C-alpha cells in the first residue's frame, strides 16, 4: 500500500486531521508510525462505540501500517474519581475491556496495551507530566476538562487538574507520531502539539474520530465541538446506547425508542449506526417489508440508504427494525465469545457489582 492509499484509509477514520499535509509526509517517510489511543476504564457497560466502532477504526489504522500503543488509563480514571475512586476496580474494568476488543476482532497483534500504573513507576514519565504542567496555565488545563467528561464550569478536584497534564505526557512518553482519539479529546491533543516544540518532543498528528450519537433526542443549540460531545452516547444512561452485552430484545427495544424523524438525516442516531458500523461490516443490507408498503429494498451503500430516507421513501420504523437485525448480527458473535471466555466471564460478573460514579 502506497502513502496515498494509506492516507485515504486513515481519512476514513479522521473526522478532523491536524494536519493532513503532516500526516501525508509522515506516511511517506515512516513505514510503521506509532499511533496512540487511550481509554479510561470508567463503567461496567461497554457501548457499541467503545467495542465495535473502536475495533473498526483501529483496524483501518493498522491496515495503513500503524502500530498502536493503547493506554489503559487506570490512574487517570482514579484521578477522575471513576468507579468510586477504587483503583483495583478500575483495573479490572480495564482488563474486561481488553477481552471485549479481542472478541470484536480488533487487530491485537498490532496493538500494545500500556497501563498507566506502569508509567507512574517511571521517573522520566513523572518528569514529563511536570514539564507539561510547567508549560501550561491553570486556565488552559481547565479548558481541557472536556476530555474527562467534565465542563469548565464544574468544580474540579485537585487530582483532576493533573489529568490533562498526564494525558499530554502520555503522548510524549509513548513517542506517538499520531494521536487517534475522539473529537472529545481534541483540546488536549492540540495542547500537546503546541507545547511539543518547547519540550523538544515531536509534534503529534491529530486524527480525531467521529463521536457516535446517543439514541435520544439531540439537545437544541449551535453545532459546536462541545455540543457534539454533549449528544454522544453515555454509559450511565442504559437507553442512550447499544451495549456489547445487550441481547436481541434489548437492541430492538432501544432502536424502536430511538430518535429518528421521517426524512431527517441530520443528527439522526439510527442513520449514524448504519453509516459508521453496519455499512463498515456489510456490503449491502436488505429491508424487508410487505408489498403494500412498497416491497423489499436493498442498499449497496450508506449513501443509497440516506438518499431514500431523505426522500421519505423509507419509513423510520422499517429502518429501525432492519438496523436492530443487523446490529444483533454483529453483536451476537461477540456475546458468544465473551460467554465462552472464562477470563471475560469472571471479570464480567465481578465488575457488575462495582459502584459506578461520574
TITOR-410431 format. One record per residue (C-alpha): x, y, z. Coordinates in steps of 0.001 Angstrom, whole numbers, padded with zeros to 6 digits, m for minus. Each point is the difference from the previous one (the first is absolute). Example, Ala and Ser with C-alpha at 12.3 -4.5 7.8 and 13.67 -1.06 7.14 Angstrom:
2
       c1       c2       c3
   012300  m004500   007800
   001370   003440  m000660
This chain:
358
       c1       c2       c3
   000000   000000   000000
   001491   003360  m001016
  m000147   003174   002100
  m003013   001387  m001880
  m002035  m003178   000588
   000975   000011   003692
  m001024   003657   000287
  m003402  m000688  m001563
  m000575  m002874   002440
   000862   002128   003045
  m002220   002805  m001326
  m002907  m002437   000334
   000722   000006   003751
   000779   003676   000530
  m002915   002401   000114
   002720   002611   000505
   003726  m000370  m000709
   002592   002495   001280
   001664   000187  m002432
  m000687  m002017  m003133
   003231   001192  m001622
   001932  m001049   003088
  m001650  m003429  m000049
   000817  m000465  m003671
   003643   000854   000615
   000130  m002405   002953
  m001427  m002856  m002090
   002514   000707  m002751
   002958  m000129   002375
  m000934  m002585   002662
  m001247  m003490  m000806
  m001530  m000735   003417
  m000981   003197   001846
  m000837  m000308   003697
  m003649   000853   000629
  m001205   000782   003502
  m003454  m000714   001352
  m001145  m000216   003582
  m003051  m000926   001987
  m001218   000753   003472
  m001462  m003128   001685
  m002939   001874   001452
  m003131  m002161  m000119
  m001293  m003537   000007
  m001861   000337  m003326
   001903  m000054  m003303
  m001954   001807  m002700
   000231  m000706  m003705
   002228   003020  m000711
   002555  m001280   002516
  m000240  m003540  m001316
  m000763  m000486  m003700
   000674   003541  m001236
   003355   000256   001769
   001052  m003333  m001497
  m001084   001197  m003477
   002042   003215   000299
   003113  m001614   001441
  m000053  m002759  m002612
  m000066   002623  m002769
   002965   001750   001558
   002010  m003209   000403
  m000839  m000945  m003599
   001607   003321  m000944
   003153  m001154   001805
  m000465   001586   003442
   001164  m001726   003159
  m002245   000886   002911
   000892   000757   003577
  m003295  m000185   001873
   000190   001596   003431
  m002122  m001599   002698
  m000516   003229   001918
  m000568  m001479   003443
   001721   002776   001952
  m001782   002593  m002111
  m003354  m001582   000898
   001070  m000057   003641
   000896   003710  m000150
  m003421   000590  m001605
  m001762  m001804   002897
  m001437  m002715  m002234
  m001243  m003308   001492
  m000324   001791   003369
   003751   000607  m000019
   000818  m003722   000353
   003187  m000625  m002021
  m000299  m003796   000209
  m003523   000121  m001439
   001145   002377  m002741
   002757  m002423  m001005
  m002403  m002945  m000184
  m002300   001998  m002268
   003059   000721  m002175
   000800  m003708  m000260
  m003608  m000755  m000984
   000052   002628  m002763
   003073  m001643  m001501
  m001883  m003323  m000124
  m002927   001754  m001735
   002317   001351  m002712
   001458  m003438  m000573
  m003570  m001263  m000494
  m000622   002885  m002448
   002920  m001244  m002140
   002180   003011   000651
   003426  m000426  m001637
   001631  m000773   003353
   003312  m001095  m001559
   000601   003646  m000936
  m001240   001430   003299
   002129   000275   003153
  m001982   000643   003186
   001889   002308   002361
  m001253   000479   003548
   000073   003421   001626
   000950  m001768   003221
   003288  m001054  m001641
   000706   003489  m001358
  m000353   001474   003491
   002986  m002086   001121
   002272   001869  m002408
   001805   003112   001205
   000311   001165  m003617
  m003784  m000205  m000436
  m000646   002012   003172
   002558   002552  m001176
  m001874   000289  m003308
  m003305   000555   001849
   001664   002808   001958
   001455   001508  m003191
  m003484   000126  m001517
  m001387   001604   003174
   002810   002588   000102
  m000695   001026  m003585
  m003783   000315   000390
  m002272   002357   001891
  m002710  m001169   002381
  m002540   001675  m002292
   001251  m001944  m003037
  m000021  m003291   001906
  m003535   000708   001266
  m001137   000544  m003601
   001225  m003543  m000693
  m002359  m001414   002659
  m002311  m001150  m002816
   002335  m002989  m000503
  m001120  m001297   003412
  m003695   000397  m000717
  m000011   003229   002013
  m000707   003629  m000892
   001893   003190   000784
  m002750   001012   002428
   000357  m003171   002092
   001736   000196   003360
   003034  m002206  m000555
   001922  m001958   002582
   003710   000783   000136
   000704  m003488  m001401
  m002009   000834  m003125
   002345   002881  m000838
   002751  m002586  m000483
  m002059  m002010  m002511
   000629   002131  m003136
   003680   000349   000974
   000258  m003786   000257
  m001772  m000566  m003319
   002274   002433  m001847
   002990  m001682   001676
  m001293  m003409  m001175
   000285   001170  m003607
   003584   001135   000457
   001174  m002880   002188
  m001426  m002622  m002367
   001737   001767  m002899
  m003237   000223  m001981
   000034   001224  m003586
  m003812   000060  m000141
  m002653   000512   002648
  m003148  m001876  m001013
  m002787   000861   002403
  m003521   001427  m000101
  m000935   003609  m000703
  m000582   000379   003757
   003777  m000402   000508
   000933   002672  m002536
   000958   002743   002459
   002723  m001943   001788
   001392  m001270  m003312
   000265   003588  m001244
   001669   000938   003306
   002575  m002754  m000582
   000679   001307  m003519
   000482   003536   001267
   002413  m000754   002840
   001917  m002821  m001734
   002642   002322  m001555
   000638   001702   003375
   000638  m003366   001648
   001964  m001320  m003011
  m002488  m002782  m000738
  m001391  m000845  m003434
  m003239   001767  m000918
  m002695  m002694  m000320
  m002449  m000202  m002895
  m003556   000118   001368
  m002520  m002394  m001570
  m003329   000572   001773
  m002775  m002484  m000676
  m003726   000692  m000023
  m001940  m000284   003270
  m002950  m002328  m000479
  m003255   001622   001116
  m002186  m001151   002835
  m003379  m001450  m000945
  m002077   002719   001671
  m001186   003359  m001311
   002984   002311  m000649
   000049   003180   002098
  m000718   003279  m001729
   002840   002362  m000669
   002767   001069  m002330
   002107  m002765  m001537
   003354   000207   001744
   002656  m002507   001052
  m001288   000297   003572
  m003555  m000755  m001114
   001206  m003059  m001932
   001342  m001340   003277
  m003219   000906   001796
  m002148  m002141  m002340
   002286  m003054  m000004
  m001176  m003254   001536
   000433  m000506   003722
   000977  m003065   002038
  m002005   001375   002933
  m003266   000132  m001992
  m000819  m003580  m001095
  m002559   001076  m002621
   002344   002491  m001683
   002100  m002704  m001653
   000224  m003599  m001123
   002349  m001959   002264
   002182  m002938  m000950
  m001873  m002343   002358
  m003510   001107  m001083
  m002158  m002874  m001211
  m002175   000044  m003121
  m003060   001291   001889
   002030   002800   001652
   001316   001150  m003366
  m003451  m000037  m001592
  m001605   001868   002929
   002656   002731   000039
  m000106   000513  m003770
  m003797   000208   000021
   000213   002878   002507
   002867   001761  m001784
  m000228   003499  m001441
  m000551  m000416  m003754
  m002404   002571  m001522
  m001226  m000767  m003502
   002119   001556  m002740
   002483   001566   002457
   003611  m001046  m000541
   001792   002523   002218
   000759  m001181   003559
  m001879  m003243  m000613
   001572  m002719   002197
  m001601  m002914  m001893
   001551   001186  m003245
   003317   000469   001813
  m000006  m003630   001121
  m000427  m000977  m003653
   002678   002349  m001293
   002742  m000652   002525
  m000603  m003636   000939
  m002406  m002030  m002155
   001308   001056  m003419
   003552  m000473   001298
  m000809  m003669   000568
  m002563  m000816  m002703
   000305   000709  m003738
  m003766   000319  m000283
  m003097  m000137   002189
  m003512  m001172  m000795
  m003136   001601   001419
  m002926  m002383  m000050
  m003482   001464  m000106
  m003440  m000998  m001398
  m000859   000706  m003644
  m002752   002392   001088
   002738   002214   001516
   002199  m000167  m003090
   001645  m003407   000381
   003581  m000835   000940
   002873   002419  m000425
   003711  m000717  m000343
   002769   002536   000453
   003602  m000460  m001123
   001338   003094   001759
  m000859   002336   002830
  m000432   002838  m002499
  m002809  m001930  m001735
  m001723  m000565   003348
   000299   003632   001049
  m001390   001262  m003311
  m003052  m002256   000238
  m000635   001016   003609
   000369   003708  m000808
  m002629  m000347  m002751
  m002332  m001719   002509
  m000072  m003199  m002058
   001225  m001927   003041
  m002045   000171   003205
   001818   000445   003335
  m001529  m003188   001465
   001228  m002087  m002941
   003451   001515   000424
  m000022  m000604   003769
  m001079  m003633  m000327
   002654  m000746  m002616
   002687   001825   001964
  m000758  m002088   003096
   000257  m003221  m002061
   003411   000880  m001426
   001355   001312   003306
  m000985  m003259   001671
   001807  m001910  m002763
   003146   001895   000963
  m000394  m000157   003774
  m001189  m003605   000320
   003399  m001600  m000844
   001689   002405   002452
  m002476  m000992   002728
   000654  m003676  m000733
   003795   000417   000103
  m000194   001834   003322
  m002240  m002719   001482
   002497  m002740  m000927
   003008   002053   001153
   000550  m000971   003652
   002114   003080   000719
  m002597   002351  m001489
  m002886  m001807   001689
   001646   000243   003418
   000859   003682  m000444
  m003522   000795  m001273
  m001578  m001492   003128
   002387   001913   002267
  m000326   003411  m001570
  m003804  m000093  m000068
   000115   000336   003811
   002317   003055  m000062
  m001244   003458   000840
   000065   002331  m003009
   000535   003735   000495
   000023   002858  m002507
